[in-house]
Amino acid sequence: MTSKYRLIWQLMEGERLRYSAAILSLVIASCFLYLVPLVPTVVLDGVIAVNPATSGLTARVVEMAGGREYLRSNLWLAVLATVAFTAIAGIFTHLRGRLAGMASESITRRVREKLYDQLQHLPCSFYDRAQTGDLVQRCTSDVDTLRMFLIDQVVEIGRAALMLLIPLPLMFAVDARMAGISLILIPPITAFSLVFFNKVRSRFEAVDQAEGRMSSTLQENLTGIRVVRAFARQQYEIQKFATRNGEHRNLHYALYRLLATFWAVSDLMCMTQIAVVLSAGGWWLATGSLAVGSFMFFLMVVNMFLWPVRMMGRILTELGKATVAIGRINDILGTPTESKPAEECAAKLGESPAKTRRVILATLSRGSVSGEPRVPNAAKHSRIQDASKRRDGH
């Protein structure tokens, strides 16, 4: 049976170029997003300040833009640059979403077609073991979970990583001390998200299985509703469904308690990181070792990369759901299909499958497959006449 991640890679065949273009659009959008807070930093520290920055990134940007006096007399250029950077980032963000959406919808359609075709060719022994409600859920709910993962989470994983990695050179170029302070709680937040991912994956699998059992119970009851009424088994069926429903409810409740714990703890850690940046930056700002523009830059940048890192927990949650859904879909796609007599006979005889299929159908129509001997034409005609005479009373 194909592994989950190998199956994802196989399903992405034909759409990998679109995903690559979506990731490239994401990189460009992230770069321009981080240029937006750099503009007020340059204006405050390199243009408006009484003692402008004479070294570092700010001084180089001011020099490249035409010098301090030129920028001071043309402050509208800063507004124009902010609008332009934001617009470009928005365009590439839209392009990223569009490309990822087109790719995911195409993959989802292909998965549905593969599942339908696979279910048509599975042996009867598979349906003896499988529950109808569970199969319906795998072909609907699990496929939709996979679609949401492909349309959003695949690219969001890259976005969270890029939103953290892209600003690092800028942060250390502006102020190395503030850069270190801004990253001090990132490792604990990431580790906590990974631990949460390992726990939530098993919980999602249990919830999915419980939902499948509940759907199967409901489907069987609706299909056999006449039998249930004929034997007066209404109370038994109600109790049976109540048991399945209660099991599903309890598992869902435990899952949401786990999610609530994660969001509360991750919110506390993110707010603590912001408080650390505010405290350290305020202290250095009061002592005169940190410029106002740099302080503002770090406040904006920390909020920009901290929340995507925090959302990594949600992304990993969706990844946990997706891996469970992919595993359940793979259980169907990985089951061996029933043999195809026409193709097997064609391979042995060296004939085309279509010709062999016609021969098999002709043989079946003569009754030789069922063991009935072929009857000569004369004898068959005689039997038909005898039957006709008996019918007419002769």
C-alpha positions in Angstrom: 0.0 0.0 0.0 1.3 3.5 -0.9 2.4 5.7 2.0 0.3 8.8 2.8 2.9 11.3 1.8 3.8 9.4 -1.4 0.1 9.3 -2.2 -0.1 13.1 -1.9 2.9 13.5 -4.2 1.3 11.1 -6.7 -2.0 13.0 -6.6 -0.2 16.3 -7.2 1.0 15.0 -10.6 0.1 17.5 -13.3 -0.5 20.3 -10.7 3.1 20.6 -9.3 3.9 23.5 -11.6 0.9 25.5 -10.3 1.9 24.8 -6.7 5.5 25.9 -7.5 4.1 29.1 -9.0 1.9 29.6 -5.9 5.0 29.2 -3.6 7.0 31.7 -5.8 4.1 34.2 -5.5 4.1 33.6 -1.8 7.8 34.4 -1.6 7.4 37.6 -3.6 4.4 38.7 -1.5 6.2 38.1 1.8 9.2 40.1 0.6 7.1 43.1 -0.2 5.1 42.8 3.0 8.3 43.2 5.0 9.3 46.2 3.0 6.3 48.1 4.3 7.4 48.6 7.9 10.9 49.4 6.7 9.6 52.6 5.0 8.5 54.4 8.3 11.8 53.2 9.9 13.9 54.9 7.2 11.8 58.1 7.4 11.9 58.4 11.2 15.5 57.4 11.8 17.1 58.7 8.6 15.1 61.7 7.4 13.1 63.3 10.2 15.4 62.6 13.2 17.5 65.4 14.5 20.5 63.1 14.7 19.9 60.8 11.7 21.4 57.3 11.5 24.9 57.5 9.9 25.5 53.7 9.5 23.6 50.5 9.0 20.7 49.6 6.8 18.8 52.9 7.3 21.7 55.1 6.1 22.2 52.9 3.0 18.6 53.1 2.1 18.5 56.9 2.5 21.6 57.3 0.4 20.1 55.1 -2.4 16.8 57.0 -2.3 18.6 60.3 -3.1 19.8 61.6 0.2 18.3 63.0 3.4 17.5 66.5 2.1 15.8 65.2 -1.0 13.6 62.8 0.9 12.8 65.5 3.5 11.4 67.8 0.8 9.6 64.9 -0.9 8.0 62.9 2.0 5.2 61.9 -0.4 7.6 59.3 -1.8 7.4 57.4 1.4 3.6 57.3 1.1 3.8 56.2 -2.5 6.4 53.4 -1.6 4.1 52.1 1.2 1.1 52.0 -1.1 3.1 50.4 -3.9 4.6 47.7 -1.7 1.3 46.9 -0.2 -0.4 46.7 -3.6 2.3 44.4 -5.1 2.1 42.1 -2.0 -1.7 42.0 -2.4 -1.5 41.1 -6.1 0.9 38.2 -5.5 -1.1 37.0 -2.4 -4.2 36.8 -4.6 -2.2 35.0 -7.3 -1.0 32.5 -4.7 -4.6 31.8 -3.6 -5.9 31.5 -7.1 -3.2 29.1 -8.3 -3.4 26.9 -5.2 -7.2 26.8 -5.5 -7.1 25.7 -9.1 -4.6 23.0 -8.4 -6.5 21.7 -5.3 -9.9 21.6 -7.1 -8.3 19.6 -10.0 -6.7 17.2 -7.6 -9.9 16.7 -5.6 -11.8 16.0 -8.8 -9.3 13.4 -9.8 -9.4 11.8 -6.3 -13.2 11.5 -6.5 -13.0 9.9 -9.9 -10.3 7.4 -8.7 -12.4 6.5 -5.7 -15.5 5.9 -7.8 -13.6 3.8 -10.3 -11.9 1.8 -7.5 -15.2 1.1 -5.7 -16.7 -0.3 -9.0 -13.8 -2.9 -9.2 -13.4 -4.0 -5.6 -14.2 -7.6 -4.8 -17.4 -8.5 -3.0 -15.4 -9.6 0.0 -14.4 -6.0 0.6 -18.1 -4.9 0.9 -18.8 -7.8 3.2 -16.3 -6.3 5.7 -16.9 -2.5 5.0 -19.7 -0.5 6.4 -21.7 1.6 3.9 -21.8 4.7 6.1 -18.0 4.6 6.6 -17.5 4.3 2.8 -19.8 7.3 2.2 -17.9 9.4 4.8 -14.5 8.5 3.2 -15.7 9.5 -0.2 -17.3 12.8 1.0 -16.0 14.2 4.3 -12.5 12.8 4.0 -12.2 14.0 0.4 -13.3 17.5 1.5 -10.8 17.5 4.3 -8.1 16.6 1.8 -9.3 19.4 -0.5 -9.1 22.0 2.3 -5.6 20.8 3.1 -4.5 21.2 -0.5 -6.1 24.5 -1.1 -4.9 26.2 2.0 -2.6 24.3 4.3 0.1 23.2 1.8 0.9 26.8 0.9 0.3 28.0 4.5 3.1 25.8 5.8 5.5 27.5 3.4 4.0 30.9 4.3 4.6 30.4 8.0 8.2 29.4 7.4 8.9 32.2 5.0 7.3 34.9 7.2 9.9 33.9 9.8 12.9 33.4 7.6 12.6 36.4 5.3 12.7 39.2 7.9 15.7 37.7 9.8 18.4 39.5 7.6 16.4 42.8 7.9 16.0 42.4 11.7 19.7 41.8 12.3 20.7 44.6 9.9 18.5 47.1 11.9 19.5 46.0 15.4 21.0 42.6 16.4 19.9 43.0 20.1 16.3 43.5 19.3 16.4 40.7 16.7 17.6 38.2 19.4 14.9 39.4 21.8 12.2 39.1 19.2 13.1 35.4 18.6 13.6 34.3 22.2 10.2 32.4 22.5 10.0 31.1 18.9 11.6 27.7 19.7 9.2 27.0 22.6 6.2 28.0 20.5 7.3 25.7 17.7 8.1 22.8 20.0 4.7 23.2 21.7 2.9 23.1 18.3 4.8 19.9 17.3 3.8 18.2 20.5 0.2 19.3 20.0 0.2 17.9 16.5 1.3 14.5 17.6 -1.6 14.4 20.2 -4.3 15.8 18.0 -3.7 13.4 15.1 -4.8 10.4 17.1 -7.8 12.3 18.5 -8.9 13.2 14.9 -8.6 9.6 13.8 -10.8 8.4 16.7 -13.4 11.1 15.9 -13.5 10.1 12.2 -14.0 6.5 13.1 -16.8 7.3 15.5 -18.5 9.5 12.9 -18.2 6.6 10.4 -19.9 4.2 12.8 -22.6 6.7 13.6 -23.2 7.3 9.8 -23.3 3.6 9.1 -25.8 3.0 11.9 -28.1 5.7 10.6 -27.8 4.5 7.0 -28.6 0.9 7.9 -31.6 2.0 9.9 -33.0 4.1 7.1 -32.4 1.3 4.6 -34.1 -1.3 6.7 -36.8 0.9 8.2 -39.6 -1.5 7.1 -37.9 -4.5 8.7 -37.5 -2.4 11.9 -41.2 -1.6 12.0 -42.2 -5.1 11.1 -40.4 -6.5 14.1 -41.1 -3.6 16.4 -37.4 -2.8 16.9 -37.8 0.9 17.1 -36.6 1.3 20.7 -33.6 -1.0 20.1 -32.6 1.1 17.0 -33.0 4.3 18.9 -30.8 3.1 21.7 -28.3 1.8 19.3 -28.1 5.2 17.5 -28.0 7.1 20.9 -25.0 5.0 21.9 -23.1 5.8 18.6 -24.1 9.5 18.8 -22.9 9.7 22.5 -19.6 8.1 21.6 -19.1 10.6 18.8 -20.1 13.6 21.0 -17.7 12.6 23.8 -14.8 12.2 21.5 -15.6 15.6 19.9 -15.8 17.2 23.3 -12.4 15.8 24.3 -10.9 17.0 21.0 -12.2 20.6 21.5 -10.9 20.6 25.1 -7.5 19.8 23.6 -7.8 22.5 21.0 -8.9 25.1 23.7 -5.8 24.2 25.7 -3.6 24.7 22.7 -5.1 28.1 21.8 -4.9 29.4 25.3 -1.3 28.4 25.9 -0.1 29.5 22.5 -1.9 32.9 22.9 -0.2 33.3 26.3 3.3 32.5 24.8 2.7 34.9 21.8 1.6 37.7 24.1 4.6 37.1 26.3 6.9 37.4 23.3 5.3 40.8 22.4 5.6 41.9 26.0 9.3 41.0 26.1 9.9 43.0 22.9 8.0 46.0 24.3 9.9 45.9 27.6 13.4 45.5 26.2 12.7 48.0 23.4 11.3 50.5 25.8 14.3 50.3 28.1 16.8 50.7 25.2 14.7 53.5 23.8 14.7 55.3 27.2 18.5 55.0 27.5 19.0 56.3 24.0 20.6 53.2 22.5 17.6 52.4 20.2 16.1 54.7 17.7 12.3 55.3 17.5 12.0 54.1 13.9 13.8 50.8 14.8 11.6 50.3 17.8 8.5 50.8 15.6 10.0 48.4 13.0 10.4 45.6 15.5 6.9 46.0 16.9 5.4 45.7 13.4 7.7 42.8 12.3 7.2 40.8 15.4 3.4 40.9 15.0 3.8 40.0 11.3 5.8 36.8 11.8 4.6 35.8 15.3 1.0 35.2 14.3 1.9 32.9 11.3 4.1 31.0 13.6 1.2 30.7 16.1 -1.1 29.7 13.3 1.4 26.8 12.6 -0.6 25.1 15.4 -3.8 25.4 13.3 -1.9 24.3 10.2 -0.6 21.3 12.0 -4.1 20.6 13.3 -5.4 20.6 9.7 -2.3 18.5 8.7 -3.3 16.0 11.4 -6.8 15.8 10.0 -5.5 15.5 6.4 -3.2 12.7 7.2 -6.0 10.8 8.9 -8.3 11.5 5.9 -5.6 10.5 3.4 -5.0 7.2 5.3 -8.7 6.4 5.1 -8.8 7.2 1.4 -5.7 5.2 0.8 -7.4 2.2 2.5 -9.8 2.1 -0.4 -7.3 3.0 -3.2 -4.8 0.5 -1.9 -7.2 -2.4 -1.8 -6.5 -4.9 -4.7 -9.3 -4.9 -7.3 -11.0 -8.0 -8.5 -9.4 -9.9 -11.5 -10.4 -9.1 -15.0 -11.0 -12.4 -17.0 -10.9 -10.8 -20.4 -7.5 -9.2 -19.9 -6.0 -12.3 -18.3 -7.2 -14.6 -21.1 -6.0 -12.1 -23.7 -2.5 -12.0 -22.1 -2.4 -15.8 -22.2 -3.7 -16.3 -25.7 -2.0 -13.3 -27.2 -5.3 -11.8 -28.4 -6.8 -8.3 -27.9 -8.9 -7.8 -24.8 -11.9 -6.7 -26.8 -11.9 -9.9 -29.0 -11.4 -12.1 -25.9 -14.3 -10.4 -24.2 -16.6 -11.2 -27.1 -15.6 -14.8 -27.0 -16.3 -15.0 -23.3 -19.8 -13.4 -23.8 -20.6 -15.8 -26.6 -19.6 -18.8 -24.5 -21.7 -17.6 -21.6 -24.7 -17.2 -23.9 -24.3 -20.8 -25.0 -24.3 -21.9 -21.4 -20.9 -23.8 -21.5 -19.6 -21.8 -18.5 -22.3 -23.0 -16.2 -21.6 -26.6 -17.0 -24.5 -27.3 -19.3 -23.5 -29.4 -22.4 -24.0 -28.0 -25.8 -27.0 -29.5 -27.6 -26.8 -30.3 -31.3 -29.2 -28.3 -33.5 -31.4 -31.3 -34.4 -31.7 -32.5 -30.8 -32.5 -29.0 -29.7 -35.2 -28.7 -32.3 -36.7 -32.0 -31.2 -36.8 -30.9 -27.6 -38.6 -27.7 -28.6 -41.2 -29.7 -30.6 -41.8 -32.1 -27.6 -42.3 -29.2 -25.3 -44.7 -27.6 -27.7 -46.8 -30.8 -28.0 -47.0 -31.2 -24.2 -48.1 -27.6 -23.9 -50.8 -28.1 -26.5 -52.0 -31.3 -24.9 -50.9 -33.7 -27.6 
